[in-house]
Amino acid sequence: MATFFAENMEGFKMSGLVRSYGNRYYIKPRIVGKIKWKKPITVDRWKFAQSLTKKPVKGMITGPYTMMDWSFDEYYGSREKVCIAFAKELRKEVEALAEAGAKIIQIDEPAISTRPYEFQIAKEALEIMTEGIPAYFITHICYGAFEFVYPQMLKLPVHNIDLEMSNSELDLVELFKKHPFTKDISFGVIDVHTHKIEDVETIKQRIKKALEVLDVNQVWIDPDCGLKTRTEEEAKQKLQNMVKATEEVRKEIEEIRKK
């Protein structure tokens, strides 16, 4: 998710393989010159996906803080300068998506929770990315020390924060009890790092756990993160069970409202 954007922008060369986690590796970008956006990177793919459904499809890009954190800097000399340079150039991709018709744009920032002392840099970069653009913005943050960036993360200039919840056994719900979650939330109900297929009842219980502390109108249901580490069959089964569980919970809520 970092390499793809670096390969489509100016100012980069590629390093060798670098370990991401476990036995997963990626080709880490090297910043060797001024970062420059050349042309739309994701718009054609978004248009194709949107053409297949009448429902809104999210535009999705990797955010400036994560691009900075997951690249080697051999040009700018400071993490903040790199992050802001990415933000100014990647904003052009956000503008292109919005111009193409994307009403929802997700800016993935999984690295935000890894260095809490740099939170302000990440926030400033997201402000550059989103200010004045007529879209509903989501940022995805995962697998980090959330207790050190919450409730500060609620200050991020987005409408919705997408969080992995199931891999950590929904322990963030306890934080929400202490400090109410004031934005919309994409609540992860599927652990994408296990081969186990969660059954419908397990997923329903996770959704109901969310609704103990969150208003039903602010909750979006989704997997913890991307399903690229699962087999195609595992991904399908997990998503099918997630959709079925969500539909059943909605029906239960509707029945309660009718009484």
C-alpha positions as CSV (number, residue, x, y, z in Angstrom):
1,M,0.0,0.0,0.0
2,A,3.0,2.3,0.3
3,T,5.0,0.9,-2.6
4,F,2.1,1.2,-5.1
5,F,1.8,4.9,-4.6
6,A,5.6,5.5,-4.6
7,E,5.8,3.6,-7.9
8,N,3.3,6.0,-9.4
9,M,4.9,9.2,-8.2
10,E,8.2,11.0,-8.8
11,G,11.1,11.2,-6.4
12,F,11.5,7.5,-5.6
13,K,13.6,4.5,-6.1
14,M,12.9,1.1,-4.6
15,S,14.9,-0.8,-2.0
16,G,15.0,-4.5,-1.4
17,L,12.6,-6.5,0.6
18,V,11.9,-5.2,4.2
19,R,9.9,-7.2,6.8
20,S,6.5,-5.7,7.6
21,Y,5.4,-8.3,10.2
22,G,5.7,-12.0,10.8
23,N,6.8,-13.5,7.4
24,R,5.3,-10.6,5.4
25,Y,7.7,-8.5,3.4
26,Y,7.3,-5.5,1.1
27,I,9.6,-3.4,-1.2
28,K,10.2,-0.3,0.8
29,P,10.3,3.0,-1.2
30,R,13.4,5.2,-1.0
31,I,12.8,9.0,-1.3
32,V,15.7,10.2,-3.4
33,G,14.2,13.5,-4.8
34,K,11.3,15.9,-4.5
35,I,8.0,14.0,-4.1
36,K,5.7,14.8,-7.0
37,W,2.2,13.6,-8.0
38,K,2.1,13.1,-11.8
39,K,-1.4,12.0,-12.6
40,P,-4.4,10.1,-11.1
41,I,-3.3,6.8,-9.5
42,T,-6.5,5.2,-8.3
43,V,-9.3,7.0,-10.2
44,D,-9.6,4.5,-13.1
45,R,-9.9,1.6,-10.6
46,W,-12.4,3.5,-8.5
47,K,-14.5,4.3,-11.6
48,F,-14.5,0.6,-12.6
49,A,-15.6,-0.5,-9.1
50,Q,-18.3,2.2,-8.9
51,S,-19.6,1.1,-12.3
52,L,-20.5,-2.3,-10.8
53,T,-22.9,-1.0,-8.2
54,K,-25.4,1.8,-7.5
55,K,-24.1,1.9,-3.9
56,P,-21.3,4.4,-3.1
57,V,-17.8,2.9,-3.4
58,K,-15.0,4.4,-1.3
59,G,-12.0,6.0,-2.9
60,M,-9.0,4.7,-1.0
61,I,-5.4,5.9,-0.8
62,T,-2.5,5.5,1.6
63,G,-2.1,8.5,3.8
64,P,0.9,10.9,4.1
65,Y,2.0,9.9,7.6
66,T,2.1,6.2,6.7
67,M,3.8,6.9,3.4
68,M,6.5,8.8,5.3
69,D,6.9,6.2,8.0
70,W,7.1,3.3,5.6
71,S,9.7,4.9,3.3
72,F,13.4,5.6,3.6
73,D,14.1,9.3,3.4
74,E,17.3,10.2,1.5
75,Y,16.3,13.7,0.5
76,Y,14.3,15.8,3.0
77,G,16.1,15.3,6.2
78,S,13.2,15.3,8.6
79,R,10.1,13.2,9.1
80,E,7.9,16.2,9.4
81,K,9.1,17.7,6.1
82,V,8.5,14.3,4.3
83,C,5.0,14.0,5.8
84,I,4.0,17.4,4.7
85,A,5.5,16.9,1.2
86,F,3.4,13.7,0.9
87,A,0.3,15.5,2.1
88,K,0.6,18.3,-0.4
89,E,1.1,15.9,-3.3
90,L,-1.4,13.2,-2.3
91,R,-4.1,15.9,-1.8
92,K,-4.1,16.1,-5.6
93,E,-5.1,12.4,-5.7
94,V,-8.0,13.2,-3.3
95,E,-9.1,16.1,-5.5
96,A,-9.0,13.8,-8.5
97,L,-11.2,11.2,-6.8
98,A,-13.7,13.9,-5.6
99,E,-13.8,15.4,-9.1
100,A,-14.5,11.9,-10.5
101,G,-17.5,11.6,-8.2
102,A,-16.2,9.8,-5.1
103,K,-18.4,10.8,-2.2
104,I,-16.5,8.8,0.4
105,I,-12.7,8.8,0.5
106,Q,-10.7,6.7,2.9
107,I,-7.2,7.8,3.8
108,D,-5.4,4.8,5.3
109,E,-3.1,5.8,8.2
110,P,-2.1,2.5,10.0
111,A,1.1,4.1,11.3
112,I,-0.5,6.9,13.3
113,S,-0.8,4.9,16.4
114,T,2.9,3.7,16.4
115,R,4.5,7.0,17.5
116,P,2.1,9.0,19.6
117,Y,4.5,11.9,20.0
118,E,4.2,12.6,16.3
119,F,0.4,12.7,16.4
120,Q,0.3,16.5,15.6
121,I,2.3,16.0,12.4
122,A,-0.2,13.3,11.2
123,K,-3.1,15.6,12.1
124,E,-1.6,18.5,10.2
125,A,-1.0,16.3,7.2
126,L,-4.6,15.1,7.2
127,E,-5.8,18.7,7.4
128,I,-3.9,19.5,4.2
129,M,-5.4,16.4,2.6
130,T,-9.1,17.1,3.4
131,E,-9.6,20.8,3.8
132,G,-12.3,22.2,1.5
133,I,-12.9,19.0,-0.4
134,P,-16.7,18.0,-0.6
135,A,-16.4,14.4,0.5
136,Y,-17.1,12.2,3.6
137,F,-13.7,11.3,4.9
138,I,-12.6,8.1,6.7
139,T,-9.2,7.3,8.1
140,H,-8.2,3.7,8.9
141,I,-5.8,3.2,11.9
142,C,-4.8,-0.2,13.1
143,Y,-2.6,-2.4,15.3
144,G,-1.0,0.2,17.6
145,A,-1.0,1.7,21.1
146,F,-4.4,3.3,20.8
147,E,-4.4,4.1,24.5
148,F,-1.7,6.7,23.8
149,V,-3.6,8.5,21.0
150,Y,-7.1,8.3,22.3
151,P,-9.1,10.5,22.7
152,Q,-6.7,12.7,20.8
153,M,-7.5,10.8,17.6
154,L,-11.0,12.3,17.7
155,K,-9.4,15.6,16.7
156,L,-8.4,14.2,13.3
157,P,-10.2,16.1,10.5
158,V,-12.3,13.2,9.3
159,H,-15.9,12.1,9.7
160,N,-15.2,8.5,10.5
161,I,-12.3,6.6,12.1
162,D,-11.9,2.9,11.0
163,L,-10.5,0.8,13.8
164,E,-9.5,-2.8,14.2
165,M,-11.4,-4.1,17.2
166,S,-11.6,-7.9,17.0
167,N,-7.9,-8.7,16.9
168,S,-7.6,-7.1,20.3
169,E,-10.8,-8.7,21.6
170,L,-12.7,-5.4,21.6
171,D,-10.7,-4.0,24.4
172,L,-11.0,-0.5,23.0
173,V,-14.7,-0.5,24.0
174,E,-13.4,0.1,27.6
175,L,-11.7,3.3,26.4
176,F,-14.9,4.4,24.8
177,K,-16.7,4.0,28.2
178,K,-14.2,6.5,29.7
179,H,-14.1,8.9,26.8
180,P,-17.2,8.7,24.5
181,F,-16.4,8.2,20.8
182,T,-17.8,11.4,19.1
183,K,-17.3,10.6,15.4
184,D,-18.7,7.9,13.2
185,I,-16.7,4.7,13.6
186,S,-16.0,1.7,11.3
187,F,-16.0,-1.1,13.8
188,G,-13.9,-4.1,12.9
189,V,-15.8,-7.3,13.6
190,I,-13.6,-9.8,11.7
191,D,-10.0,-10.6,12.7
192,V,-8.2,-10.6,9.3
193,H,-5.1,-12.3,10.8
194,T,-6.6,-15.6,11.6
195,H,-7.7,-18.5,9.3
196,K,-10.6,-19.1,11.6
197,I,-14.0,-18.2,10.1
198,E,-16.0,-16.3,12.7
199,D,-19.6,-17.7,12.8
200,V,-22.6,-15.4,12.5
201,E,-23.4,-15.5,16.2
202,T,-19.9,-14.5,17.2
203,I,-20.0,-11.5,14.9
204,K,-23.5,-10.5,16.2
205,Q,-22.1,-10.5,19.7
206,R,-19.3,-8.2,18.6
207,I,-21.7,-5.8,17.0
208,K,-23.9,-5.8,20.1
209,K,-20.8,-5.1,22.2
210,A,-20.2,-2.0,20.1
211,L,-23.8,-0.8,20.5
212,E,-23.4,-1.0,24.3
213,V,-21.3,2.2,24.1
214,L,-22.0,3.6,20.6
215,D,-25.1,4.9,19.0
216,V,-26.4,2.7,16.2
217,N,-26.4,5.6,13.8
218,Q,-22.6,6.2,14.1
219,V,-21.5,2.6,13.6
220,W,-20.3,1.1,10.3
221,I,-19.6,-2.6,10.3
222,D,-16.4,-3.9,8.5
223,P,-13.4,-6.2,8.9
224,D,-10.5,-5.2,11.1
225,C,-8.4,-4.4,8.1
226,G,-7.8,-5.7,4.5
227,L,-8.2,-9.4,3.8
228,K,-5.2,-9.7,1.5
229,T,-3.5,-12.2,3.9
230,R,-6.5,-14.6,3.7
231,T,-7.3,-17.0,0.9
232,E,-10.1,-16.1,-1.5
233,E,-12.4,-18.6,0.1
234,E,-11.6,-17.5,3.6
235,A,-12.2,-13.9,2.7
236,K,-15.6,-14.7,1.0
237,Q,-16.8,-16.7,4.0
238,K,-15.8,-14.1,6.5
239,L,-17.5,-11.3,4.6
240,Q,-20.7,-13.4,4.0
241,N,-21.0,-14.1,7.7
242,M,-20.3,-10.4,8.5
243,V,-23.1,-9.3,6.2
244,K,-25.5,-11.9,7.5
245,A,-24.8,-10.9,11.1
246,T,-25.2,-7.2,10.4
247,E,-28.6,-7.8,8.6
248,E,-29.8,-9.9,11.6
249,V,-28.8,-7.3,14.1
250,R,-30.6,-4.6,12.1
251,K,-33.7,-6.7,12.0
252,E,-33.6,-7.2,15.8
253,I,-33.2,-3.4,16.3
254,E,-36.1,-2.8,14.0
255,E,-38.3,-5.2,15.9
256,I,-37.4,-3.5,19.2
257,R,-38.3,-0.1,17.7
258,K,-41.7,-1.4,16.6
259,K,-42.6,-2.5,20.1
